[in-house]
Amino acid sequence: MRETNFIEQNQEKWKEFEGFLEGQHKRADKLNDLFVQITDDLSYSRTFYPNRSVRVYLNGLAQRVFINIYKHRKSRWGNILKFWTDELPGLMYEARRDLLLSFLVFLFTFGVGVLSSIYDSSFAEVILGEAYIEMTLTNIADGDPMRVYKEMGPMGMSMGITVNNLFVAFLTFVLGVFLSIGAMVMIARTGFMVGAFQYFFIERDLFLDSFLTIWTHGTLEISAIIIAGAAGATMGRGLVFPGTYTRTQAFQRSARRGIKMMVGTIPLFIIAGFIEGFLTRNTETPDFVRGIFILICLLVILVYFVWYPSVRAQVLRKKNIDGEELPPDNLLRIDFTGIKSTGTLFADSFLLFRSIFGKMIMVLLGLTTVYCLLAFGISNTSPQEMYYYAGDGFGVIQSIHPLLTGSEPSVMWIYNALAFATMAYFIFWQLQKMQGGDLRFTWAGLVSCLVGGILMSLILHLGNGWSMLLFITVFGVIMHWMYTCFQERIDPVTGIARSSKLLGAGYWQAMGLLLLTFCTGMIFATLADTGLGQFFFELVTWIINFDPGTMNNISVVMLTFLYIFLLYGVMSMMIASFGLFYHSRLEATEARTLRKLLQTFGENKQIRGMAKE
């Protein structure tokens, strides 16, 4: 083909490609398609027109692509800014109906709480608790109705309230998996409580003081919980209305959006906790100042989460607001070659579990059964004397503690180490199988899993403040080291240097991934303390009926089985996420996929749709 014909045939495509580089278009899939065609054209020109200007022109286009790629990859702060100015507002606009539903549910149940308190004076006591009501009445009698906000130190109160509010918000979000209904139930519960609490003070002629005090921090706090409810409804909507996707694909897509919306609430909870700890206690502040502050907080919420998303959508109506949305045929495939964010790694761990769900359940059930047989079989004491299970909302977390420390009997912490090693080896094997790798047995993989299991069990066995500190700072490093040794078939000592090199600047991402996976897993685990768990045990009592002592022992055994199964499930999720984390760090550190692309750059001697002449 003559050079002039070659140029005439492809110049429109090249102009379109230049438009992408100049920011005229935003479709990443189209950009990728054009880039492949450009490299093919470059290869063709190198072969047939090596000394002509068209080769120089095409080579310049390809170089500009790589410059743009690296320019954007280095701008981490730019990506963060884009999330808050572009991505999150876009998601909030898309979820505007869910946000409206969450707000209306809260408003309705707030009114029901007020009306119920009007017609039943004991309603507030039922909702808020007898002890809290008595304490508040004492504070009112002493002339300081809002003293509850002054009893703790500012910093301790701020931290405690922030953690508690984040837990409630994440629980609200996670319960959205039950077809969005669970999230609305949690919003309704919040509405009942706030309505009853507010009317409790109205009934005692303390409306203005209570309103200005409660809503000083409550404007941001309640708004964030309502947004969390909308995020849960968004996630659940993927199950109810999958559209053209499969139900699993739709759920993955909606869950990613919901998680991003939840990230947007974190600053609100932190600021609200700070306000409640440091500012709300200043009840002597003039009413006018407190009123203006509440209006400012409300204005911030309405502008950023309601008005700005709407304006942005009108200006950018044709722009896809979900930049990470994948084509339907790619949603269920895990990419082991990309550099991934914490949220993507977290979502991919669910994909992994879905693909090995049946096998994983069998492994967890087997390990849990052996634990219970050992724990109760080698002890001479009755089950109800061995373990005590709390009955409040944090029962799972409190109840797992003695199971981890293994003081009764002490051999159980050793079994936990073996169980962790077994889970790790199984998950690592499945990850290697998904990559199509060599599945030969290696002693390096086995030894690393055993040593890692022992270290993790020892950390959890401490059962004190050091245990929590080491869990947060070291646990992820251990799991990353285990998978590095397994994947690369190197001995544990060599693996220390190798995993440290790969981890590098990704340490903070590893810590975030660990906390995200653990907190989400424990939120799911707390469902055992809700009506779902109670219904299960009620069902058991209908089927079997022994004397009270025997039933208590049976209940302890069943709870032990349930809690250990949940614990092992959370551990498996963390191990899986760090297996995927290794591949992300490998690409970030060594760029193997990019190197392969560069090595094959220009080798394709075909133009798309037309063989080389």
N, C-alpha and C positions, 0 to 999 in steps of 0.2 A: 504494500500500500504506500502511495506517495505521502510525503509529510503533510502537504497542504490538505489532502483528503482526510488524513488522520486528524488534523486540527479541526477542520470543518465538522467532522462527524462528532467530536467530543467537546467542542468549546462551550456549548450550553451547559453541559454537566459541570465543567470546570468553573464557570461563572457562578453556578449555584453553590458549589463548594466554597468559593471565595466569600459568598454571602453568609455562609455558616461561620466562617472564621471572623467575619466582621460583626457578628452578633445579630444578623437580620433574622435568623431562624433559631429555634430552641429545641427541636426534636432530636434527641440523642440517637435514636434508632436510625433515623435518616442520615445523620452525620456519620455513623459507623458504616452504613451501606456505601455512602459516597467515598469514604476513606479507602475502603477495600478496592473500589473501582479506580481510584486515583493511583494506588500502589500498583495495580495491574497495568495501568497505562504507563506509569513510570518504568516498570519492568520492560514493557514493549518498546518504549522509546530508547532505553539503554541498549537494547539489542539492535534496533534498526536505525536509530538516529543518535548515535553516541556523541557526536560533535555538533549537534544542532541546538538551537535555542529552546526548542520544545522540551528537551530533556532537562535543561537548566530550570525552566519554568515549573515543570512538574516536581522536580526535586525540591524547589523552594516551597511549593505548597505542602509537601510532606513534612518538611522541617518545621513549618509554621504550626502544623498539628501538634508535633511533639513539644514545641515551646509552649503552646497553649495548655497542653495537658499538665506539664510540670508547673506552669505558672499557677494553675488552679489547685494543684495538689499541695503546694507549699502554703497556701493561704488558709490556715486552720481558722484564724479569727474571722476570715471572710465567710467561711462555711457556717460558723456559729451565728454571725450577724444575719446571714441569709435565712437561717432557721427561724429567728425571732421576727424578722421583718417580712418574710415572704412565705415560708413553708407553713409555720404554725397558723398565721392568719388565714391562709388558704384552707387548711384543714378545719378551722373553726367555722368558716363560711359553709363548707360542705356539710358540717355537722350542725348547722343552725337549727334544724328541726329537732334534733336530739337535745340540743341545749335548751330550746324552748320547752320541750317535754319535761326535761329535768327541772327547770324552773317552775313550771306549772304544778308539777307533782309536789315540789317543796312548798309552794304558796298555798296549795289546797290543804296539805296536811298541817301546815302551820295554822291555818284557820280552824281545822278540825281540833288541833291541840288547844287552841284558845277556847272554842265553844265547849269542848269536853270539860275544860277546867271551870267554865262558867256554870255548867249544869251539874258537875260532880267535883266537889272541893277536894276529894281524895285522889283525883286523877294525877295531879302533879307529883304526889308521893309515890304513886305506882310507876310513873315514868322516870322520875329523877332519883328515887330511892329515899327511904325513910331517914337514913343518916344524913344525907345532904340537906334535906328539908329542915331537919332539926338544927343543923349547924347554921343554916341561913337564917332561921327564926331567931337563934341566939344572937347572930350578928346584927339583925334588925333591932332587937331589944337593947343591944349595947350602943346603938346609934351609928353603926357603921355597916350598912347593908352590903356593901361591896368589899368587905374585908377578905373574902375568899381569894381575891386577886392580889392580896398583900402578904399572905402568910408564908410564902416561899421567897427565897432570894431571886432577884431578877434573872440572873443567868441560868440557874437551875430550873426555874419555872419556864423560861423561854425554851430551853432545850427539851424539857420533858413534854411540853405542849406541842412543839413542832414534831417530835417523833410520833406522838400519839395521833396527831392529825394526819400525818403522812400514812400511818398504818390504816386509819379509818378510810382515807381516800383510796388507797390501793385495794383495800378490801371491797369498797364500793365498785371500783373498776373491775376487779377480777370476777365479782359476782355477776357482772354483765354477761358472762359466758352462758348463763342460764337464760338464753333467748332475750336478753336485755332486762328481764323482769327483776332479776336479783339486784341490779344496780338501782332500779326505781324503788325497790323495797327499802334499801339502805337510805335513799334520799327521803322517803316517807318517814322512816324512823327518825332522821335528823329533824324533819319538819315538826313532827309530834313533840320532840324534846324542846326545840326552840320555842314553839308556841306555848307549851305548858310553862316553860321557864319564864317567858316574858309576862304572861298573864299572872303568874305567881306574885310578881312585884306590882303589877297594875292593881291587883286586888287589895294591896296594902298601901295604895296611894304613893307609890314610888316609881311611877312610869318614867318620868323624865330622867331621873338619876340612873335608873336601870338601863333605859334605852341608850343614853349617851355612853354608859360604861360598856355595855355588852357589844354594841355595834362599833365601838372604836376599833376593836380588832376583828369583830365578827363580820364586818363588811367584806374584808378580803378572805377570811376563813370560810364563811358560808358560800361565798361565790366560788372559791376553789373546789369545795365539795360538790357544788352543783355542776361545775365543769367536769369533775371526776365522774359524776353520774352520766353526763353526756358522753364521756369517753367510753364508759362501760356499755352504754346503749349502742354506741357506734360499733364496738366490737361484737356485741350480740347480734346486731342487724345483719352481719355477714352470714350468720347461721340461718336467720329467718328468711332473708331475701338475698339468695346467692346470685340472682340475675343470670347472666350467660356463663358464669363460672361454675365449677363444681362447688359443693358446699365447703369442702376443705380449702379450696383455693380462695373462695370468698372470705372465709374466716381468717385465713392468714393475712389477706389484704386489709380487712377491717381491724384486725388485732394490731397491725403495725401502725395504723392511723390512730387507734386508741392509745397506744403506748406513747406516741409523740405528743398527743394532747395531754397525757398525764405528766410528761416532762415539763410542759408549759405551766402546770400548777405548782411545781416545786418551789419556785421563787415566791409565789403567793403565800404558801404555807410558812416558809422561812421568815418572810417579812411579818406575817400575822403573828407568828410565835414571838418575834422580837417585840412587836407592839404590845402583845398581851403581857409579856414579862416585864417590860420596862416602862410603858406609857399608860396602859389601862389602869394601873394602880394609882395613878395621880388623879384621884377623883375630885381633888380640890381645884383642878384646872377650870377656868371659866367655861360655862356651858356653851357660849358662843364659839369659843375656840374648838371645843370638842365637836360641835355640830359641823363647823367648816371642815374639820379633818375628815369626818365621816363622809361628807359630800365629795371631798377630793378623792377619797378611796373609791367611792361608788363611780365617780366620773372616770377614773382610770380603768376600772373594769369594763364599763360600758363602751368607752372609746376603743380600747385595744381588742376586746373580745367580741364586740358586737358591731360598732360603727366602722372601724378600720377594715375588718374582713369584708364587709359589704361593699365599701367604696373600692377596695382593691379588686374585688371580683368584677365590678362594673368596668374598671379600667382595663383589666386583663382577662376579659371574658373568654377569650379563645385559648388561653394558656392552660396547660395541664397543671393543676395545683398539687398533684402527687408525684413529685419527681422520682420517687423510687418505685413507682408502680411497674410491675413486670407483666409481660405478655402472658396470657393464660397457660400456654404450653411450657413456660419456664418456672412457674410458681412452685412446683414440687421437686425441683432439682437443686441440690446443694452444689455451689460453685466452690471448689477447693483452690482456686487460683487467684482470687481477688483479695484486695485489702478492704476489710469490712469494718463497719462501725459496731459499737457495742450492741445496739438494737438489732442489727442484722444478724450478728452472731447468736443473740438470744433467740430470735425467730428461727434461725436455722437449727438450733438445738431441738426445737419442737418438731421440725421436719424430720430430723434424725430419729426422734422417738416414735414418730408416726410410722416410719418405715420398718422399725424393729419392735413395734409395740408388743406383739404377741410374745416374742422371745424374751423381751425385757421383763414383761409381767411374770413370766414363768421363773426367770432368774430371781426376781425380787421376792416372789412368793416362797421359793425354795429357801433362800437365805433367811427370810423372816421365820419360817417354820422351824428351821434348825436353831435359830436364836431362842425361840420360845421353849423348844425341847431341852436345850442346854440350861437356860436360865431357871426353869422350874423343875427340871429333872434332877439336877445335881444339888439342889437345895433342900434342906430338911424343914424349912419354914413354909407356911402356907402362902399362897400368892398375895393375899390381901395384906400380909405383914411385910412383904418384900418391897412392894411399890405403892406409892400414894399418888393418885391422880387428881389434879386441881379441877375444879368445876367451873371456872370463869372463862372469859373470852380468850385468855392466853394459856388455857389449859394444856394445849399441845406443847408449847415451848417449855413450860414449867415441868411437864410430865416427862419429856424426853431427857431432861437433864440427868436424873438418876440412872436412866438407861445407858447414857453415854459414859458417866463416871464409873459405872460398873462395880460399885462398892459391894453390892450384894447380888451375885457372887463376883469376886474380883477377876475371875477368868474371862468374864464377858468382854472386857475391853480388848483382850487378845483376839477373841472371835470377831469383834467389830473390825479389827485390823485386817483379818483374813477376808471378811465380807467386802470391805472397801477395795481390797486388792482384786477380788473376783469380779466385782462390778467394773472396775477400771479395765481389767484385761478383756472382758467381754465387749465393752463399748469400744475400746481401741481396736479390737479385732474387726468389729462391724464397720468402723470408719475406714480401716484399711481395705476391707472388702468392697465398700462403696467406691473407692478410688480405683479398683481393679488392680491392686498391688499384690505383691507376693505374700501369700498367707502361711509361709513356713514358720514353724515354731522356733523361737529364739530364747535362749536363757536370759539375754539382756532385757527383753521385754518382761519376762516373768519376774526377774529379780527387782527391776525398777518398780513394778506394781506392788510387790510385797513390801519393799522398803517404804514406798510412798504410803501404802495402807497403814503401816505401823506408825509412821510419823503423824499422819492425820488422826489416827485413833488416840495417840498419846496427847496431842494438842487438845482434843475434845475431852479426854479423860481428866485433864487438870481440873476442870469445873470451877474455875475462879476467874478473876479479872484478866490474868495472863492468858487464859484459854481464849477469851474473846479477842484480845489484842492480837495474839498469834493467828487466830482464825482469819481476821481481817487482813493482816499484813503478809502472812506466809502461806496460807492454804492454797491460794491461786498459783504461787510460785512452785509449790510441790507438785500440783497437778500438771502444770506446764512442763516441768522437768520429767515427770513420769512419761508423758506422751512423747516428748522429744527422744528419750531413750528407746521407747517402744518403736516409734516410727522409723528412726534412723539406725536401729539395731546397734547401739553403742552401749558400753558399760556405764554403770551409774556414776562413776567418778568423772569420766570424760563428758558425760551428759550434763554435769554441773556447769562446766565452762560453755558448752554448746548452748544449753537452754538460756544461760545468762546473756549470751551474745544475741540470741534471737529476741529475748524479752526486751532488753534495752529500754528505750523510751516508752515502751508499751506497758510499763508496770502499772501506771495509774489506770489505764484502760482495763488491765487484768483485775485490779481491785474493784473497779466499777462493775465489771461483768460478774464477779463473784457476789457482790452485794445484791445486784439486780436479780440474779438467778436464785439466790438464797431467800431473799425477801419474798419474791413471787411464789416460790415453792412453799414457804411457811404460811403465806396467806391462803393458798389452796389447802394446806394442812389444817388450818383453823376451821375449815368446814366441818371437821369432826366434832367440834364443840357447838355447832349450830343445830337447828332442828333436824337436819339430815342425819347427823350422827345419833341424835336422840331417838328418831324414828326407827333406825336400824336396831337399836338395843331394845326398844319397846317390842319390835317384831320378834326378837329372839325370846323375850319373856313370854310371849304368847305361845311359842312353839314348845319350849322346855320350861319346866317348873319344878324346882327343888326347894329345899329349906333355905332360909335367908343366908346362912353361912356359905352354903355351897354356891348359891347364886352370886354372892359377892366375889367368891374366888373365880367363878366363871367370868364374871364381868372384868376382873383384873386381867385375866389371861387374854380376853378378847381385846381389851384396851391396849395391852402390851403389844399384841400382834398388830393392831391397827397403827399405833404410833411408830413402831419399828419399821413397818412397811412404808409409812409416810417419810420417815427419816431416810431410809435407803433410797426412796424415790427422789428426794431432794438432792441427795449426794450424787445419784446417777446423773441428774440433770446438770449439776455443776461440772462433773467429770466430762460429760459430752460437750458442754460449751467450751471447755478449755482444750479439748481435742481440736475443735474447729478454730479456736483462737490461735493455735500453733500455726496452722496453714496461713492465716492472715498475717501473722508476724513474719513468717518465712518469706512471703511475697513482699512485705514492707521492707524487710532487711536486705534480701538478696535479689528481689525482682526477677525471679526465674522465668516467669511467664513473659515478661517484657523482653528479657534477653533472648528467649526463643523467637519472639516475633522479629526482633532486630536481626537475628542470624538468618532468618528466612526472608528478610525484607528484599523484595525485588526478584525473588527466585521464580515466582509464578509467571509463566510466559503466555498467559491467556488474558484476553479482554473479556469481561463478562458477556456471555451471550454470543461470542464470536471467537472462534479458534484463531490462533496465530497464523498469519499468512506466510 
